[in-house]
Structures are given as C-alpha cells and as structure tokens.
C-alpha cells in the first residue's frame, strides 16, 4: 500500500510564509513526479507546482517567484515553500504523485494526499 502523508498548513498572515511537506510510505522506491494542487471553495482544483525526478520544475503563473519546490533524490518526498502569501492563496492543498517505481517495476498510477488547509488572512 502506498500513501502520501502531508504536513503543514494552517493560518498565516498576508505576506507570511508557510511550508508544506509530503512523504510517501509503503511499497514505493520513487515517483517520476511529485507536486501540489490546490482547490479553493467553488473553484476547480488547479496545479500549483511539481518537480520531476530529473529536477525539472513547474510553477503556475500565480505563484511563480513566490513559491519554491524541492524533492529528495528518490522522489518520495516533496516540500513546497510558500512565501509572500496572499489571501487568494487560501485553499486546500493536495499532494500529488505520478509514475510509481517499485522493485524495478513501473506503474502509471496517480496518488493523492488527504489535503491540508492553508488560510491566508489577517
């Protein structure tokens, strides 16, 4: 069984920072990609950022320059560092992982964390 366990989240003031972490557990050696989505009330879930095993990164235009993403070499953990937070960043943030490798076997499977609430408000 593979699970993504998230940590972080909570209430932060505008302009502040927050760090979200996600770690995979179970029968996993590595993922091809890991990242974060978010969903605000009444909106569709959107991709925030992700990082590939080769080191490539992606950021949505709304967070580019404010957020950073990093992962370990095995791509089983990912950290999203959020800086200069704005009220519009308020959402539930979900860890996401794609392309599971275990015992030299690949599975084109997508995994999701439970989600953690981030609220940016004074």
N, CA and C of each residue as an Amber inpcrd file, in Angstrom:
protein
   366
   0.8330000  -1.1810000   0.0000000   0.0000000   0.0000000   0.0000000
   0.8760000   1.2420000   0.0000000   0.5210000   2.2040000  -0.8220000
   1.2460000   3.4590000  -0.9230000   0.3440000   4.5810000  -0.4480000
   0.8770000   5.4250000   0.4030000   0.1480000   6.5670000   0.9000000
   1.0160000   7.8030000   0.8560000   0.3850000   8.9290000   0.6210000
   1.0340000  10.2230000   0.6880000   0.5760000  10.9250000   1.9530000
   1.5190000  11.2680000   2.8030000   1.2210000  11.8880000   4.0800000
   1.6930000  13.3330000   4.0510000   0.7620000  14.2530000   4.2590000
   1.0450000  15.6690000   4.2020000   1.2170000  16.2420000   5.6010000
   2.0160000  17.2830000   5.6880000   2.1690000  18.0220000   6.9250000
   2.3020000  19.5020000   6.6020000   1.9530000  20.3230000   7.5650000
   1.9380000  21.7510000   7.3670000   0.5180000  22.2560000   7.2150000
   0.3950000  23.4700000   6.7810000  -0.9000000  24.0870000   6.6480000
  -1.2970000  24.8210000   7.9160000  -2.3480000  25.6120000   7.7960000
  -2.8320000  26.3780000   8.9140000  -3.1100000  27.8090000   8.5140000
  -3.0900000  28.6860000   9.4990000  -3.3880000  30.0990000   9.3060000
  -2.1000000  30.9050000   9.2660000  -2.0010000  31.7810000   8.2840000
  -0.8360000  32.6390000   8.1400000  -1.2930000  34.0160000   7.6670000
  -0.5820000  35.0480000   8.0880000  -0.9270000  36.4080000   7.6920000
  -0.4600000  36.7100000   6.2740000  -1.1490000  37.6160000   5.5880000
  -0.6600000  38.0240000   4.2660000   0.7810000  38.4970000   4.3280000
   1.5530000  38.0920000   3.3330000   2.9630000  38.4010000   3.3070000
   3.8290000  37.4000000   4.0330000   3.2180000  36.4940000   4.7480000
   3.9490000  35.4980000   5.5020000   4.3440000  34.3110000   4.6590000
   4.9210000  33.3290000   5.3310000   5.4100000  32.1240000   4.6700000
   4.8680000  30.8870000   5.3610000   4.8200000  29.8150000   4.6100000
   4.3860000  28.5380000   5.1340000   5.0430000  27.4330000   4.3180000
   5.3120000  26.3350000   4.9830000   5.9770000  25.2070000   4.3480000
   5.0910000  23.9740000   4.4240000   4.8570000  23.3640000   3.2750000
   4.0970000  22.1310000   3.1830000   5.0260000  20.9910000   2.7940000
   4.8690000  19.8610000   3.4560000   5.6870000  18.6940000   3.1750000
   4.8030000  17.5070000   2.8570000   5.3230000  16.6170000   2.0320000
   4.6130000  15.3970000   1.6670000   5.6220000  14.2700000   1.5720000
   5.3060000  13.1580000   2.1870000   6.1860000  11.9990000   2.1750000
   5.3950000  10.7450000   1.8240000   5.9530000   9.9460000   0.9470000
   5.3280000   8.6890000   0.5590000   5.7740000   7.5660000   1.4790000
   4.8640000   6.6680000   1.7460000   5.1750000   5.5000000   2.5480000
   4.5610000   4.2670000   1.9030000   5.1250000   3.1150000   2.2180000
   4.6320000   1.8660000   1.6740000   5.5740000   1.2950000   0.6310000
   5.0010000   0.5720000  -0.3050000   5.7740000  -0.1120000  -1.3390000
   6.1070000   0.8490000  -2.4660000   7.0930000   1.6640000  -2.2060000
   7.4910000   2.6840000  -3.1660000   8.9960000   2.8600000  -3.1210000
   9.6080000   2.9050000  -4.2750000  11.0110000   3.2720000  -4.3970000
  11.1560000   4.7240000  -4.8200000  10.3600000   5.1500000  -5.7920000
  10.4080000   6.5260000  -6.2620000   9.1990000   6.8260000  -7.1410000
   8.9210000   8.1110000  -7.2910000   7.9430000   8.5870000  -8.2510000
   8.6600000   9.3200000  -9.3790000   8.0040000   9.3910000 -10.5320000
   8.5370000  10.2080000 -11.6140000   8.3580000  11.6950000 -11.3230000
   7.2100000  12.0400000 -10.7710000   6.9350000  13.4260000 -10.4240000
   6.1690000  13.4930000  -9.1080000   6.3710000  14.5730000  -8.3970000
   5.5840000  14.8920000  -7.2160000   5.2940000  16.3860000  -7.2390000
   4.1660000  16.7520000  -6.6750000   3.8210000  18.1580000  -6.6680000
   2.6160000  18.4550000  -5.8070000   2.0780000  19.6400000  -6.0250000
   0.9740000  20.1350000  -5.2230000  -0.0990000  20.7590000  -6.0890000
  -1.3430000  20.4340000  -5.7740000  -2.5130000  21.0910000  -6.3150000
  -3.2000000  21.8540000  -5.1930000  -4.1150000  22.7280000  -5.5640000
  -4.9270000  23.4000000  -4.5660000  -6.3310000  23.6230000  -5.1100000
  -7.2730000  23.7310000  -4.1910000  -8.6570000  23.9500000  -4.5530000
  -9.3030000  24.8740000  -3.5370000  -9.7690000  26.0080000  -4.0130000
 -10.4990000  26.9480000  -3.1830000 -11.9900000  26.6640000  -3.3070000
 -12.7830000  27.0830000  -2.3360000 -14.2230000  26.8440000  -2.4090000
 -14.8350000  27.3890000  -3.6940000 -15.6360000  26.5690000  -4.3550000
 -16.2980000  26.9800000  -5.5670000 -15.4340000  27.0080000  -6.8030000
 -14.2210000  26.5070000  -6.7190000 -13.3000000  26.5000000  -7.8510000
 -12.8540000  25.0830000  -8.1640000 -12.2860000  24.9230000  -9.3500000
 -11.7050000  23.6520000  -9.7340000 -10.3100000  23.5080000  -9.1490000
  -9.9130000  22.2820000  -8.9540000  -8.5770000  22.0160000  -8.4660000
  -7.5530000  22.4120000  -9.5300000  -6.5140000  23.1080000  -9.1120000
  -5.5050000  23.5850000 -10.0390000  -4.1160000  23.1490000  -9.6000000
  -3.2710000  22.9450000 -10.5890000  -1.8840000  22.6050000 -10.3180000
  -1.1300000  23.8410000  -9.8570000  -0.4140000  23.7040000  -8.7470000
   0.3890000  24.7920000  -8.2060000   1.8390000  24.6580000  -8.6470000
   2.4260000  23.5040000  -8.4010000   3.8210000  23.2690000  -8.7360000
   4.0990000  21.7830000  -8.7160000   5.0840000  21.3700000  -9.4920000
   5.5560000  19.9980000  -9.3970000   7.0240000  19.9280000  -9.7820000
   7.6380000  18.8370000  -9.3930000   9.0470000  18.5940000  -9.6790000
   9.1970000  17.1770000 -10.1930000  10.0220000  17.0110000 -11.2040000
  10.2720000  15.7030000 -11.7840000  11.5490000  15.1060000 -11.2160000
  11.7050000  13.8040000 -11.4230000  12.8950000  13.1210000 -10.9260000
  14.1650000  13.6760000 -11.5590000  14.0660000  14.1790000 -12.7720000
  15.2120000  14.7840000 -13.4170000  15.5340000  16.1760000 -12.9320000
  14.7260000  16.7230000 -12.0530000  14.9860000  18.0250000 -11.4790000
  14.2010000  19.1650000 -12.0860000  13.4530000  18.8910000 -13.1460000
  12.6540000  19.9330000 -13.7440000  11.5030000  20.3450000 -12.8520000
  11.1690000  21.6170000 -12.8860000  10.0910000  22.1390000 -12.0500000
   9.0910000  22.9150000 -12.8790000   7.9030000  23.0160000 -12.3450000
   6.8420000  23.8100000 -12.9420000   6.1470000  24.5980000 -11.8460000
   5.7980000  25.8360000 -12.1590000   5.0180000  26.6690000 -11.2640000
   3.9120000  27.3560000 -12.0540000   2.7530000  27.4340000 -11.4570000
   1.6940000  28.1990000 -12.0740000   2.0660000  29.6760000 -12.0730000
   1.4900000  30.4140000 -13.0050000   1.8140000  31.8320000 -13.1090000
   1.4830000  32.5940000 -11.8290000   0.4620000  32.1630000 -11.1310000
   0.0210000  32.8820000  -9.9490000   0.9850000  32.7580000  -8.7730000
   1.8340000  31.7330000  -8.7750000   2.7480000  31.5280000  -7.6550000
   4.2050000  31.6660000  -8.0590000   4.4780000  31.7900000  -9.3250000
   5.8490000  31.8700000  -9.8070000   6.5680000  33.0580000  -9.1720000
   7.7600000  32.7970000  -8.6640000   8.5330000  33.8250000  -7.9970000
   8.2720000  33.9280000  -6.5150000   7.2170000  33.3090000  -6.0380000
   6.8760000  33.3410000  -4.6220000   7.0480000  31.9760000  -3.9590000
   6.7870000  30.9130000  -4.6950000   6.8770000  29.5590000  -4.1650000
   8.1020000  28.8590000  -4.7220000   8.6310000  27.9330000  -3.9540000
   9.6690000  27.0370000  -4.4320000   9.2790000  25.6060000  -4.0950000
   9.8170000  24.6710000  -4.8630000   9.5160000  23.2670000  -4.6310000
  10.8160000  22.4780000  -4.6760000  10.9090000  21.4820000  -3.8310000
  12.0990000  20.6580000  -3.7760000  11.7090000  19.2330000  -3.4240000
  12.5640000  18.2920000  -3.7990000  12.3340000  16.8970000  -3.5020000
  13.6290000  16.1900000  -3.2230000  13.5200000  15.0220000  -2.6420000
  14.7120000  14.2300000  -2.4070000  15.1050000  13.5020000  -3.6890000
  16.2830000  12.8870000  -3.6710000  16.7860000  12.2330000  -4.8800000
  15.9180000  11.0650000  -5.3310000  15.3210000  10.3810000  -4.3970000
  14.4740000   9.2340000  -4.7220000  13.0780000   9.6420000  -5.1520000
  12.7610000  10.9260000  -5.0070000  11.4290000  11.4280000  -5.3440000
  10.3340000  10.6900000  -4.5870000  10.5150000  10.6230000  -3.2950000
   9.4790000  10.1010000  -2.4150000   9.0100000  11.1420000  -1.4170000
   9.6630000  12.2940000  -1.4040000   9.2360000  13.4030000  -0.5800000
   9.2720000  14.6790000  -1.4000000   8.4280000  15.6140000  -1.0480000
   8.3930000  16.8950000  -1.7310000   8.0190000  17.9750000  -0.7250000
   8.6370000  19.1280000  -0.8760000   8.3860000  20.2600000   0.0030000
   8.0150000  21.4680000  -0.8410000   6.9480000  22.1220000  -0.4700000
   6.5250000  23.3580000  -1.1060000   6.7240000  24.4950000  -0.1210000
   7.6400000  25.3850000  -0.4420000   7.8830000  26.5650000   0.3700000
   7.1060000  27.7290000  -0.2260000   6.1830000  28.2710000   0.5480000
   5.3120000  29.3290000   0.0830000   5.6880000  30.6250000   0.7850000
   6.0490000  31.6210000   0.0020000   6.4430000  32.9140000   0.5210000
   5.5370000  34.0040000  -0.0350000   5.5630000  35.1520000   0.6240000
   4.7580000  36.2960000   0.1920000   3.3170000  35.8950000  -0.0620000
   2.7480000  35.2000000   0.8790000   1.4120000  34.6480000   0.7000000
   0.3560000  35.7400000   0.6090000  -0.6390000  35.4740000  -0.2030000
  -1.7440000  36.3840000  -0.4390000  -3.0540000  35.7230000  -0.0480000
  -4.0780000  36.5070000   0.2520000  -5.3700000  35.9020000   0.5810000
  -5.8860000  34.9680000  -0.5090000  -5.5970000  35.2590000  -1.7570000
  -6.0590000  34.4070000  -2.8390000  -5.3390000  33.0610000  -2.8930000
  -4.2920000  32.8950000  -2.0820000  -3.6500000  31.5980000  -1.9630000
  -4.4140000  30.6560000  -1.0400000  -5.4220000  31.1710000  -0.3680000
  -6.2160000  30.3550000   0.5350000  -6.8900000  29.2220000  -0.2290000
  -6.6680000  28.0000000   0.2160000  -7.2080000  26.8260000  -0.4510000
  -6.8340000  25.5850000   0.3450000  -7.4130000  24.4770000  -0.0520000
  -6.9430000  23.1810000   0.4080000  -5.8580000  22.7210000  -0.5520000
  -4.7170000  22.3870000  -0.0220000  -3.5750000  21.9730000  -0.8290000
  -3.4240000  20.4590000  -0.7620000  -3.2850000  19.8410000  -1.9310000
  -3.2030000  18.3940000  -2.0510000  -1.8580000  17.9830000  -2.6300000
  -1.2010000  17.0720000  -1.9620000  -0.0010000  16.4630000  -2.5160000
  -0.3920000  15.4890000  -3.6230000   0.4160000  15.4490000  -4.6630000
   0.1500000  14.5950000  -5.8060000   1.4430000  13.9330000  -6.2650000
   1.3360000  12.6880000  -6.6850000   2.4870000  11.9660000  -7.2040000
   2.0530000  11.0990000  -8.3730000   2.9420000  10.9680000  -9.3440000
   2.6470000  10.2100000 -10.5550000   3.8180000   9.3300000 -10.9410000
   3.5030000   8.1890000 -11.5130000   4.5140000   7.2890000 -12.0310000
   5.3090000   6.6000000 -10.9430000   4.7800000   5.5090000 -10.4310000
   5.3900000   4.8070000  -9.2960000   6.3540000   3.7260000  -9.7740000
   7.5150000   3.7040000  -9.1630000   8.5070000   2.6550000  -9.3880000
   8.6910000   1.8690000  -8.0940000   8.6570000   0.5500000  -8.2200000
   8.9150000  -0.3210000  -7.0910000   9.4850000  -1.6430000  -7.5960000
  10.6230000  -2.0300000  -7.0570000  11.3110000  -3.2590000  -7.4730000
  11.5010000  -3.3020000  -8.9870000  11.9280000  -2.1860000  -9.5350000
  12.2060000  -2.0380000 -10.9640000  10.9720000  -2.2390000 -11.8420000
   9.8070000  -2.0650000 -11.2580000   8.5570000  -2.1770000 -11.9850000
   7.8410000  -0.8350000 -11.9520000   7.3270000  -0.4320000 -13.1000000
   6.6700000   0.8660000 -13.2250000   5.1620000   0.7040000 -13.2700000
   4.4790000   1.5930000 -12.5940000   3.0280000   1.6500000 -12.6050000
   2.5940000   3.0740000 -12.8910000   1.8440000   3.2470000 -13.9640000
   1.3610000   4.5710000 -14.3380000   0.1350000   4.9100000 -13.4850000
   0.4070000   5.2180000 -12.2430000  -0.6290000   5.4310000 -11.2570000
  -0.4620000   6.7950000 -10.6070000  -1.5710000   7.4230000 -10.3220000
  -1.5780000   8.7250000  -9.6670000  -2.0540000   8.5740000  -8.2250000
  -1.3840000   9.2550000  -7.3130000  -1.7210000   9.2060000  -5.9010000
  -1.9720000  10.6070000  -5.3770000  -2.8430000  10.6780000  -4.3740000
  -3.2320000  11.9490000  -3.7760000  -3.1320000  11.8880000  -2.2670000
  -2.7170000  12.9940000  -1.6860000  -2.7970000  13.1370000  -0.2510000
  -4.1940000  13.5290000   0.1780000  -4.3960000  13.5840000   1.4710000
  -5.7090000  13.8940000   2.0180000  -6.0840000  15.3650000   1.8450000
  -5.1030000  16.2260000   1.7850000  -5.3310000  17.6520000   1.6690000
  -5.1180000  18.3560000   2.9920000  -4.5510000  19.5450000   2.9280000
  -4.3290000  20.3520000   4.1180000  -4.7590000  21.7850000   3.8360000
  -5.4520000  22.3800000   4.7860000  -5.9980000  23.7230000   4.6190000
  -4.9300000  24.7740000   4.8580000  -4.8300000  25.7040000   3.9250000
  -3.9840000  26.8870000   4.0740000  -4.8860000  28.1110000   4.0070000
  -4.8700000  28.9070000   5.0530000  -5.6840000  30.1070000   5.1130000
  -4.7790000  31.3140000   5.2980000  -4.8660000  32.2490000   4.3690000
  -4.0700000  33.4760000   4.4150000  -5.0150000  34.6170000   4.7560000
  -4.9070000  35.1080000   5.9640000  -5.8290000  36.1370000   6.4350000
  -5.2140000  36.8700000   7.6140000  -5.5550000  38.1460000   7.7320000
  -5.1340000  38.9350000   8.8750000  -6.1890000  38.9380000   9.9590000
